[in-house]
Amino acid sequence: MNIRVPPSLTGAQVRQSFLDFFAERGHTIVPSASLIPADDPTLLFTNSGMVQFKDVFLNTGTRPYRRAADSQKSMRVAGKHNDLDDVGRDDTHHTFFEMLGNWSFGDYYKQDAIAWAWQLLTGVWGLPKDRLWATCFRDEQGIVPEDAEAAQCWLQQPGFDPQHLLFFGRKDNFWEMAEVGPCGPDSEIHLDRGAEFCNCAAVPGQTCAVNSGCARYLELWNLVFIQYNRHSPTQLEPLPAKHVDTGMGLERIVSVLQNVNSNYRTDLFTPILQRIQQLAGHSDAQREANLTPYRVIADHARAAAFLIADGVIPGNTGRNYVCRMIIRRAHRFGNEIGFHEPFLARVAAAVIAEYSAAYPELERQQLAIARTLTDEELRFQRTVDQGVAQLETLTDEMLRIKEAQLDGARAFDLYATYGLPLEITRDLLRKRELGVDEIGFRAALEEHKLISGAGQAMGAKDAGAAQKYAQLLAELQAASVLPESGVEHEPHGALESSETLAALLVNGKPLATASQGTKV
């Protein structure tokens, strides 16, 4: 059964209608923070809307407003939120995504947060009330009080079915930033997409229900109510000021409102996919036969464009490595559908055209985006064929001796010698139904860092530093101090070299000269 909603909104209209809805209710519309978290060395990337407000929740910072809303650029390619392995293989996973959110810092609380969520979903966007479910918190350990307040708020919403109110425990409905600190119950809104979406009928022991893992029930929106300060596993103290933190994935809600069964079939992605198809010269049937490469290229080109616009450049460590890896992975999938020359800059042009109205930094950095993508593809092209050939030799030998997993040392050698990222090695081995020792790879990588004295693991410390380096690079290239093609760095070359010093920075500021002992 299809979800019947009013005439379809574009993705851009959905984003704007969310912001307009909360602006009308006294919220300050704040710009998205950079993908590089400010003053937070614990995060590789901004991975949710709450990151830029973390200091408020920790009571170490304030804002000149008490209500806020935004659409936050987010990346999930590391740690417990690493979605990379699923990107392209299903309809919903992405490296980069947008998180719609509204916040209250000691202002409104559960009653308004729930009422406004219901009004937006059913009144503005027209979702059928009888297909929506809500979950609230009930502690299976009996330590934290049940969230009866949120439950009562749901029962007061016009047209809400009381039978669609469910209670779940800590795993599903309790949010905490860390083992101690701010925390609280959350309330999730789920959509019943219809029996045809059920994917658990043939799975023993699995039921078709909310929070069961069944694709029929889609989580749309999470409303977090930060009301406690945790001192220990059993000691919770009520906060003097209670906060609201909500998050809803733009790609997911757009797929619902546009009545399609895949995020990649929304207009957030179709222009990018159409550009790939045009460049490849494929028919619609050829595109559908190669959905995984198309999706990976579209997702990674979008992510890389946003990363580069925020000052992240390809490199060997931390977030710079992620940028390099997704560019190379997209290029490798491009090889599978006939691309053998740099092509990602032309795909990224479609990203910039679709997203620059909401994120003007893309248009400001479009030359840097195109240049960086092309340069990285050219670097990769010089070694990738050798690396893939070496991996194929290793794979043939593994199959001959019935070895199921490539050891980490050899996987690292492919990366160190040929620039073949672990993720590409994993992709290629999977096609032969083989695996790779990722723990061993990371151990070899860490050993290499210790021996070589590798630089700062995260790359540039924060968004400001990254933007300063990106700006300096653009200025040096504009002044013809550095070539537009970039500067080639060969890490396995001579131990000594003679170079011309192009610029000095101290604490992000240009310096004309430096004396011995100055840290630059």
Stockholm file with secondary structure:
# STOCKHOLM 1.0

chainA/1-520         MNIRVPPSLTGAQVRQSFLDFFAERGHTIVPSASLIPADDPTLLFTNSGMVQFKDVFLNTGTRPYRRAADSQKSMRVAGKHNDLDDVGRDDTHHTFFEMLGNWSFGDYYKQDAIAWAWQLLTGVWGLPKDRLWATCFRDEQGIVPEDAEAAQCWLQQPGFDPQHLLFFGRKDNFWEMAEVGPCGPDSEIHLDRGAEFCNCAAVPGQTCAVNSGCARYLELWNLVFIQYNRHSPTQLEPLPAKHVDTGMGLERIVSVLQNVNSNYRTDLFTPILQRIQQLAGHSDAQREANLTPYRVIADHARAAAFLIADGVIPGNTGRNYVCRMIIRRAHRFGNEIGFHEPFLARVAAAVIAEYSAAYPELERQQLAIARTLTDEELRFQRTVDQGVAQLETLTDEMLRIKEAQLDGARAFDLYATYGLPLEITRDLLRKRELGVDEIGFRAALEEHKLISGAGQAMGAKDAGAAQKYAQLLAELQAASVLPESGVEHEPHGALESSETLAALLVNGKPLATASQGTKV
#=GR chainA/1-520 SS CCCCCSSCCCHHHHHHHHHHHHHTTTCEECCCCCSSCTTCTTCSSCCSGGGGGHHHHTTSCCCSCSEEEEEEEEECCSGGGCCGGGTTTSSSCCSEEEEEEEEEESSCCHHHHHHHHHIIIIIISCCCGGGEEEEEECCTTSCSCCCHHHHHHHHTSTTCCGGGEEEECHHHHEEESSSSEEEEEEEEEEEECCGGGCCCTTSTTCCSSTTTTCTTEEEEEEEEEEEEEEEETTEEEEEEEEEEEEEEEHHHHHHHHTTCSCGGGSTTTHHHHHHHHHHHTCCHHHHHHTHHHHHHHHHHHHHHHHHHHTTCCCCSSHHHHHHHHHHHHHHHHHHHTTCCSCCHHHHHHHHHHHHTTTCTHHHHTHHHHHHHHHHHHHHHHHHHHHHHHHHHHHHHHHHHTTCCEECHHHHHHHHHHHCCCHHHHHHHHHHTTCEECHHHHHHHHHHHHHHHTCCCTTSSSSHHHHHHHHHHHHHHHHTTSSCTTCCCCCTTSCSCCCCCCCCCEETTEECSCCCTTCCC
#=GC SS_cons         CCCCCSSCCCHHHHHHHHHHHHHTTTCEECCCCCSSCTTCTTCSSCCSGGGGGHHHHTTSCCCSCSEEEEEEEEECCSGGGCCGGGTTTSSSCCSEEEEEEEEEESSCCHHHHHHHHHIIIIIISCCCGGGEEEEEECCTTSCSCCCHHHHHHHHTSTTCCGGGEEEECHHHHEEESSSSEEEEEEEEEEEECCGGGCCCTTSTTCCSSTTTTCTTEEEEEEEEEEEEEEEETTEEEEEEEEEEEEEEEHHHHHHHHTTCSCGGGSTTTHHHHHHHHHHHTCCHHHHHHTHHHHHHHHHHHHHHHHHHHTTCCCCSSHHHHHHHHHHHHHHHHHHHTTCCSCCHHHHHHHHHHHHTTTCTHHHHTHHHHHHHHHHHHHHHHHHHHHHHHHHHHHHHHHHHTTCCEECHHHHHHHHHHHCCCHHHHHHHHHHTTCEECHHHHHHHHHHHHHHHTCCCTTSSSSHHHHHHHHHHHHHHHHTTSSCTTCCCCCTTSCSCCCCCCCCCEETTEECSCCCTTCCC
//
